[in-house]
Amino acid sequence: MFSRYKKTGLPARTGAPPAAAPSGAEPATAAGPAEAEARPSVQRKPTGAAQGRGTPAQAAPVDKEKRRKERLAEVKMELHKALLDNLNLSALETATEKELREEIAAIAAESLEEMGVVLNREERGTLHQELYDEVKGLGPLEPLLQDDDVNDILVNGPQQVFVERAGRLELSHVTFKDERHLLRIIDKIVSAVGRRVDESNPYVDARLADGSRFNAMVPPIAVDGSLVSIRKFKKEKLSVDDLVKFGAFTEEMAAYLQAAVATRLNVIVSGGTGSGKTTTLNALSSFIDDAERILTIEDTAELQLQQTHVGRMESRPPNVEGKGAVTQRDCLRNALRMRPDRIIVGETRGEEVIDMLQAMNTGHDGSMTTIHANSARDAVSRLENMIAMAGIEMPLKAVRAQIASAVNLIVQASRLQDGSRRMVSITEITGMEGEVISMQEIFRYERLGLGPDGKIIGRFNATGVRSYYADRFRQWGYDLPSTIYDPIAAQ
């Protein structure tokens, strides 16, 4: 053992000791897979005469199980305090996982015996795992972070933890003991990256060790308990072939996008929150030649480029004194002096739009970024608004001319009502007509109806418009067949 511990004189318990758990009982600290499947994701409260229809015989076991869970949660918190008192925390950095688990098991066994609590083997194993997660991981959130099917984790106070699976939100069985427990986990996350969150600074952005994006807001701003959102970092990057297989777009659209990226068109990926913009940008980046120098600029590093010559930059918020901030615009300005072939900005949302458009206009062809917008036309309007908010006083016609000259292609991603993600539109910007930016849609997703299972029925279709950049594609060696622009006849 790497630490010496002794009984620390835990507070004497009042009342009779708890009854021993039956040997065949299921663990009460965490729901098993079968229970999670049987439990509805959102259970609506009955109204009117429907209330109170359950028989007392059904309610009693539920109350008993609830009390057992609450008691075991209290035991876990007491054991966690005992671990903090006994573990040699300075030695944890060099301890192996096996050593730490053995130490936790030894301290837990001694503390349980002192408290007079008897658990069966399965409950004890579950308790040891949860204690390990409390010490080395993120407590109750750790199983969700390890679940590859979970894309987002959304915490609404200590008693409500939602997860997103396959584009659908569902209420998980995970809970925190109380608000203090949740705040301790939040503080553990933000302190690891040198940031803080408290009443004077009630919200924070951070990145977990695995690259997942983390955001938290604590009371008094969060009224009903701390709010946490975690966008999990995909360990395996989805390729273009994967997205085609999943139905995000078609082979014809993939061939067109390959030609567009390879011939260095400037691309904007537009879409709403959770629509798959970053995933799409990652997929498009796979078409970039490995010999090119790429610089990426993000608020939270999420891009997973596979090229050899990639320089990654991440912005930094101000410190406690309000100093030391490094914005995306600062990174972008410096990137222009670093001889990039392409610049990829994870998301353009502010005054950095000026430098992004200038980079696209001044020799850094093939640059890409994402913005929040609901359509290609809205994306252009968003660019105009961001330029105005940056304090640049330019005539509207000049602003639009700058956009029309810089941006060649807008790829619109969307998350549909059934949770599926689709590339709903590919639109080219062809120039100016008077004071209006002229655009033409090449591919679109057509919704045809709704299936009995709630799934959207639709198809990808060409509009029949030949690409404005067809000659450019051919000159670069991408002679796309004219048939990819032919629309499918209505059935």
Sequence and secondary structure as in RCSB ss.txt:
>XXXX:A:sequence
MFSRYKKTGLPARTGAPPAAAPSGAEPATAAGPAEAEARPSVQRKPTGAAQGRGTPAQAAPVDKEKRRKERLAEV
KMELHKALLDNLNLSALETATEKELREEIAAIAAESLEEMGVVLNREERGTLHQELYDEVKGLGPLEPLLQDDDV
NDILVNGPQQVFVERAGRLELSHVTFKDERHLLRIIDKIVSAVGRRVDESNPYVDARLADGSRFNAMVPPIAVDG
SLVSIRKFKKEKLSVDDLVKFGAFTEEMAAYLQAAVATRLNVIVSGGTGSGKTTTLNALSSFIDDAERILTIEDT
AELQLQQTHVGRMESRPPNVEGKGAVTQRDCLRNALRMRPDRIIVGETRGEEVIDMLQAMNTGHDGSMTTIHANS
ARDAVSRLENMIAMAGIEMPLKAVRAQIASAVNLIVQASRLQDGSRRMVSITEITGMEGEVISMQEIFRYERLGL
GPDGKIIGRFNATGVRSYYADRFRQWGYDLPSTIYDPIAAQ
>XXXX:A:secstr
  S           SS      TT   SSS  HHHHHHS SS     GGGTT S HHHHHHHHHHHHHHHHHHHH
HHHHHHHHHHHS GGGTTT  HHHHHHHHHHHHHHHHHHHT    HHHHHHHHHHHHHHHHS GGGHHHHH TTE
EEEEEESTT EEEEETTEEEE S   SSHHHHHHHHHHHHHHTT   SSSS EEEEE TTS EEEEE TTTSTTS
 EEEEE   SS   HHHHHHHTSS HHHHHHHHHHHHTT  EEEEE TTSSHHHHHHHHHTTS TTS EEEEESS
       SSEEEEE B   TTS   B HHHHHHHHTTS  SEEEES   STHHHHHHHHHHTT TT EEEEE SS
HHHHHHHHHHHHHHTT    HHHHHHHHHHH  EEEEEEE TTS EEEEEEEEEEEEETTEEEEEEEEEEEEEEE
 TTS EEEEEEE S   TTHHHHHHTT    GGGG      
